[in-house]
Structure formats: structure tokens, C-alpha cells
Amino acid sequence: MIKEASQKLLEQGYAIIPLLQNQKLNLDTEILTKDYSLDDFDRLTKKFNKPHTNLGINVAKSLNGLIDIDLDSVESIKLAPKFF
């Protein structure tokens, strides 16, 4: 299922990132510079002996330098209008 979603995103021009299961983590040192393919899910699973069954998108590479910012606390949400 992750590979099918990844394929659709690749076709739409997004830069995908294979991530560890239930995390926003990829143990690959090239995470921000590499152009990942569907084969990388299997390669990274073998390399780190952990399943890469989550999917991320490198927004900066996909959308001309735009970034994604998570606001995970009440305080950050309140301060966001002052910074963005």
C-alpha cells in the first residue's frame, strides 16, 4: 500500500522519503539530498533491518523551496502569526 501511494506521488512530481514504521524517521544520511525511488523502501529495510512502511515528502525538493512546519503545541500555534 505504501509503494502504491509512493508511486502516485512520484507521478505527480513529489519527492518521496521512505520512513520508519510509525515514525517521521529515516536513518539514511542522504535524506535531504537523495532522490528516492520505490526500490529504496526495500534497500533501506535491508540496510537498517527495520521496516520502512511510512512515507514522507521532501516538500522543499517537491514544491520549489516551500517548507512544511509542524505546530505541535498550543504555544507554537499562538506564536505562529508573529513569525509567519
Secondary structure, DSSP 8 states (H G I E B T S, - for coil): -HHHHHHHHHHTT--EEEE-TTSS----TTTTT----THHHHHHHHHHTS---EEEE-HHHHTTT-------SHHHHHHHHHH-
